[in-house]
Amino acid sequence: MNDPIAKAPPQYLKAIGEISVNLAFAELSIVHCISILIAHDMKHRDMRQTLCLVGGESFSVLLSKLKKVFRHRVTDAKLLREFDKLYRQLGELNKKRDKYLHSVLWAEAGQVFRAKFKKQMTADGSLGEYEPVSLVSLKSLAKEIRDAGSDVYAFV
């Protein structure tokens, strides 16, 4: 059997793991900030209440909820602009993460590629995306996601 994953270099698989773990950190950062923002007037903040409201939601849903709560609590125009920039950045990083985590990686002829198949054929006859992948780009994405997750805390 031709196992494409067996041909993917371990350092690429490790970098994809870092992307996944760092997005989980960004999700936790978002949930934590939601908790702080909704409990702003309470003497005791209980993360369990927030988890009851948002636990298990997708990254994009969490991000949307954070935006709503942030815009409700914050009125400073400069902070809102900065937050909107981070909001867009996190959305883009999530799309990039999806691109790699929902793809198959393999190596051939000394290069690593990814393929992501679509549900139906496109007008040009394509069944999906196919492109080379660099280890540098994977590591860079992992770091960008980690940094953006840290940046979320700066707003509360």
DAKA-V823114 format. One record per residue. RES is the residue in three letters. SS is DSSP state (a for helix, b for strand, c for the rest). PSI is psi in whole degrees, -180 to 180 (NA if undefined). NEAR is the number of other ideal C-beta (glycine too) atoms within 8 Angstrom. Layout:
RES,SS,PSI,NEAR + RES,SS,PSI,NEAR
//
This chain:
MET,c,140,2 + ASN,c,100,3 + ASP,c,105,6 + PRO,a,-32,9 + ILE,a,-36,9 + ALA,a,-24,5 + LYS,a,-12,8 + ALA,c,128,12 + PRO,c,140,8 + PRO,a,-33,6 + GLN,a,-27,7 + TYR,a,-42,13 + LEU,a,-38,11 + LYS,a,-43,8 + ALA,a,-39,12 + ILE,a,-37,12 + GLY,a,-40,8 + GLU,a,-38,11 + ILE,a,-46,15 + SER,a,-47,10 + VAL,a,-41,8 + ASN,a,-32,13 + LEU,a,-35,14 + ALA,a,-38,8 + PHE,a,-43,11 + ALA,a,-40,16 + GLU,a,-46,11 + LEU,a,-40,9 + SER,a,-43,12 + ILE,a,-47,14 + VAL,a,-42,14 + HIS,a,-44,11 + CYS,a,-39,14 + ILE,a,-44,15 + SER,a,-45,13 + ILE,a,-44,10 + LEU,a,-39,13 + ILE,a,-19,10 + ALA,c,17,12 + HIS,c,-41,7 + ASP,c,-1,3 + MET,c,151,6 + LYS,c,-32,2 + HIS,c,119,5 + ARG,c,131,7 + ASP,c,108,8 + MET,a,-26,9 + ARG,a,-34,6 + GLN,a,-44,10 + THR,a,-43,14 + LEU,a,-33,9 + CYS,a,-34,6 + LEU,a,-37,9 + VAL,a,-5,11 + GLY,c,134,8 + GLY,c,-2,3 + GLU,c,156,7 + SER,c,164,5 + PHE,a,-45,10 + SER,a,-35,8 + VAL,a,-43,9 + LEU,a,-44,14 + LEU,a,-42,13 + SER,a,-42,8 + LYS,a,-40,12 + LEU,a,-42,14 + LYS,a,-44,10 + LYS,a,-47,8 + VAL,a,-42,11 + PHE,a,-46,13 + ARG,a,-27,8 + HIS,a,-39,7 + ARG,a,-29,7 + VAL,c,132,10 + THR,c,-10,4 + ASP,c,120,6 + ALA,a,-40,6 + LYS,a,-45,6 + LEU,a,-39,9 + LEU,a,-41,12 + ARG,a,-44,8 + GLU,a,-41,9 + PHE,a,-44,12 + ASP,a,-38,8 + LYS,a,-46,8 + LEU,a,-40,12 + TYR,a,-48,11 + ARG,a,-41,8 + GLN,a,-46,9 + LEU,a,-39,13 + GLY,a,-44,10 + GLU,a,-41,8 + LEU,a,-37,14 + ASN,a,-40,12 + LYS,a,-42,8 + LYS,a,-41,9 + ARG,a,-46,13 + ASP,a,-39,8 + LYS,a,-39,11 + TYR,a,-39,14 + LEU,a,-21,9 + HIS,c,27,6 + SER,c,165,10 + VAL,b,132,8 + LEU,b,145,15 + TRP,b,163,11 + ALA,b,140,10 + GLU,b,144,7 + ALA,c,38,3 + GLY,c,9,4 + GLN,b,150,7 + VAL,b,137,13 + PHE,b,161,12 + ARG,b,149,13 + ALA,b,136,10 + LYS,b,120,10 + PHE,b,146,5 + LYS,c,165,10 + LYS,c,-29,2 + GLN,c,160,4 + MET,c,141,6 + THR,c,174,8 + ALA,c,-31,3 + ASP,c,5,4 + GLY,c,4,6 + SER,c,141,8 + LEU,c,5,7 + GLY,b,-167,8 + GLU,b,146,10 + TYR,b,123,6 + GLU,b,157,6 + PRO,b,154,6 + VAL,c,134,12 + SER,c,146,7 + LEU,a,-37,11 + VAL,a,-43,6 + SER,a,-37,8 + LEU,a,-45,15 + LYS,a,-38,10 + SER,a,-43,8 + LEU,a,-43,13 + ALA,a,-43,12 + LYS,a,-42,9 + GLU,a,-42,9 + ILE,a,-45,15 + ARG,a,-47,11 + ASP,a,-42,8 + ALA,a,-38,13 + GLY,a,-40,14 + SER,a,-37,9 + ASP,a,-27,9 + VAL,a,-40,15 + TYR,a,-24,9 + ALA,c,-17,6 + PHE,c,-4,12 + VAL,c,NA,6
//
